[in-house]
Amino acid sequence: MQIQDYLNAGKIASEVRENARKKYHVGSTLFEICESIESEIAKKGGKCAFPVNTSLNEIAAHYTAEPNDQKTVQETDLLKIDLGVQVNGYIADTAVTVCYEPSFDYLIQAAEAALKDAISMIRVGVKSSDVGKTIEQTIKQMGGVPIANLSGHSLEQYTIHAGKSIPNVWSIGSFSFLPTEAYACEPFVTTREGLGFVREGKTRNIFSLVSRKKTKDPECDKLVDYIWEKFNMLPFALRWFLPQWKEKTARSLLEKLVKHKVVRSYPVLIEANGQRVAQAEHTFIPQESGVTITTL
């Protein structure tokens, strides 16, 4: 386990997240926000662990900008900015929700408080189900509803979701935290009118490599080699292929690769009752006496 790489990635991710939190995003397009944050990560010496997610309102996760995406942030929007930084494949995953409409502040405060309460109890040997219970209690006490089918996760080199889930509600299955692993904790909060679950939407604009098997299509195989060289098994966006490929060509090749099951696509995740969602997230490494938060 490369703790220093985790720490270096976390330092960059934290700085970029806080800059995103302070900015006034109203009037900016989602394309401008994603490109600006991804450019800042590169300038600070990191690489993106996945495309910056700019999920608005009832979209809880997995929306990144299309090429020249003209969706614009409005004053009443709830904008979740979820970003990842990798150094030698070791990942820092962190998120912040910004909003300029005071009536939704309680959702953001509930997500942040649940994250703080969850991480304050982490140390080696603590059970993930107890963390989920704490997250659920904090969110409900603050007037929100936790999203039960979204969770935090363990991290490994070049792998964002490494097999272990940190629930946002009390759950029966459980694992104990280890000092040899990194994890991301990310409470998602919706309103009392929400169902507390997400469903898959039709939009799919984040992708990742599943295998490197040949497709018998030279152009497809060339793109697979490019993906492997640039991103390994980490997620990527269509806009990252421009200008090396024309947008229409890249889109067509990606569709073929998805069809051949060489690449997978991730659907956006939408609150099942169409209610707004807030998110907060940190990456951490458990210690015997407490926790190292890499993205603090």
N, C-alpha and C positions, 0 to 999 in steps of 0.2 A: 504493500500500500504506500503510495507516494504522497505523504501528508503535505510536503512542501508544495507540490503541484496543486493539490486541493486548496491550500491556503492562498496561493498566488491567483488561482482562478477566482476564488471567493472575494479577494480584495478588489479585483477589477469589476466583478459583478456587482458588488456593493456600491462602489463609486458610481457606476453607470445607472443602477437602480435609483439611487438618491438624486442624481441629476434629472432623471425622468420624473421622479416624484415632484420636484420643484418647478418643472416647466409648466407653462400655460399651453395646453394642447388644443384648446378650442380653436377651430378654423384650420387646423392642420389635417392633412389627409393621412390615412393609415399607412400609405406608402412612404410618405415623408417621415413619419414616426419610426417605422421599422428600419428604413435605410439609415436614418440618423443614429439610432441606437447601435445598430450593427457596425456602422462606421466607427463609432466611439470605442466599441469593444476592440476593434482591430488596431486603432491608434494607441490604445493602452497596452498592446502586446498580447492580447488574447485572441482566441478564435471562437466563433459562435458554436455552441453545443447543439443548437437548434435554431430555426428561424424565430425571431422575436414574435411573440403572440400579442396581438392587439385585439382582444375580444371585447365587444361592446354589449352592455346591458344584459339581455337574457342569454347571450352566448357566453358560456362559462369558460371555455377553453378551445384551443386548437384553431383559432383563426389567425392567419398571417396574411399580409398584404399580397394581393395579386400584382403583376407588373403594372405600374402606373395606376394603382388602386386609388380611385377618387372618392371613396367613402371618407367623409369629413366628420371630425369630432364636434358635436353640438354641446351647448352649455348644460343641457340636462342629461348628457350621457354618463354612464358609469363605464370607465375604461380600465380594463385589466391589462397591465403590461407585464408579461412573463418572459424573462430572458435567461439565457444560459451561456456560460463561458466555459471553454475547455482549454486546459494547458496540458499538452501531451496526452490528451484523451481523458484527463481527470476533470470532473465537471462540478461547476457551481451553478445551482438552479435557484432562482429567486424571483419574486413577483411583488408588485405593488398595484393597488387600485387607486385611481385618481378620479375625482368628481368635483364639479363646481356647483352642484345642486344640494343645498344643506339637508334636504329631507332624506337623502340617502347616506348621510355621514354615519349613521348608526350601523349600517352594514359593513362599512370599511373598519370602523372601530371594533366591531365584533370579530371580524377576521383577524385583525392585528392582535387583539387581546387573547383570542383563542390560540394564536401562534405563540405568543409570549408565555402563556400559561403552560402550553404543551412542552415547549423547549425547557422551561424552568424545572420540569420534573425528570428530564432525561438524564440518565447515567447508565453505565453498563449494568445489564441485568433487568432493567425496567421492561415491563411487557407493553407491546404495542397496543393491546386492547385497553390498557389503563390510560394511555395517551389519547386514544379515541374517545374514551369516556369523558376525559377532561375537556377536550375540544367541544364535544356536544353540550356539556353542561354550561360552559362559558358562553357559547353562542346563544343558547336558549335563554340564559339569564339576561342577555343584552337585547332580547326581542327579535332575534333572527332564527332561521332554520338552517341546520347544517345540511350539506348535500351528501347523501349517504353513499352514492355510487361513484364518488371521486375520492381519491386518496393520495397521500404522500407515498414515497417509494425509496427503496435502496438504490444506490448508484454504484456502478463499476466503470472501469476504464472503457471509454467509447460506448457505454450503455447507460441510458438515462433511467429506464425502468428495469431494474436488475432482479426482479422476482419477488421482493418482499413489499408489502403494502402497509402504510401507516393509515389506519382508518380515521375518518372524521366523525364517527359515531362509535358508541360501544359495540363491540363485535365479539363473537364467540371464538373464532380462530385467533391465534396470537403467536408472536415470536418475541424473544428477548434481544435487546440491543447489544451489539458487539463492538469492541473498541477497534476492530480491524475493518470496519465498514463505514461508509458515508451514507447519509440519508437526506432526503428532502421532506420537510413537513409543510403541507399546504392546505389549511382550512379554506373551504368555500362556503359562503353564507348567502342565503336568499331570504326573501321576505316571508312573513307568516302566511301570505297567500300562495307561496310556492309549494310545490309538492316535495321538495327536498331530494329530487332525483334529476339527472340529466338524460336526455335522449339524443340519438345521433341525428344531425342535420344532413342536408344533401351536399353542402359545400365540402370539398376535400382539396385543400391547397397546401398541405404539408405531407411529405413523403419520406420514406427511408428504404434503404436497400435490405432485401431479405436474403438474397443469395447472389453469387457471381456466375451462375450457370449461363452458358452461351445460348443465344436466341436464334442463331442462324441469320440474323439481320445485322450486317456490319455496322450500321449507324447506331442501332440499339446497343450493340456490344461496346462500341466506342464510348457511348454515354455512360454505360455501367462502369467502364474503366475509369472514366473521369470522376464519377461519384465516389468510387472506392478511394481513389487517390486524394480527393479533396475532403471528403466527409466521413470516410470509413462507414460504420453502420449507423452513424448519427443522422437525425432528420435534416431535411433540406427543403428549400422552396424553389418553385419554378423560376422565380425572378433571379435566382443565383446563377442560372445558366446563360443569362444575357450579359454581354452581347456575343458570347462565343457561338451561341445558336440563335437563330431567329425564334421569336416567341411561338409562332405557329408550329415550327418544326419541333421545338423542344416539347411542346404540349402533346404533339402527336406521338413522339417517341416515348414520353412518360406513360401515356395511355397504353401503348403496346407493352411496356415493361410491367405495368400493373396487371394487364391481361395475362401475361406469361408468369405472373406471380414472382417476378424477380424484384419488383418494387411493391411496397404496400403504401396505401394512402390512408390518411387519418381524417375521419369526418369531424366537423365542428360539433361541439357538445353543447346542447341547449337546455336550459331549465324547462322541465316538462310542462310547467304551467305558464311558461312565458314570462316568468318574474325575473327581476334583475338579480345579478350575482356579483358579489365582491370576493376577492381572493387576497391572501397574504402568504408569503413563502420564504423560508430560509433553508440553507443546506447546513448540516452539522455532522460532527464526528463524536460519538459518545466517549466519555472518559470514566474511570473508576469513581472519581469524586464529583463529576458534573458533565459538562459538555463543551466542546469547541464549536462555536457557530462560525462557519467559514465566511458567511455572507453578511455578518453583522455590520 
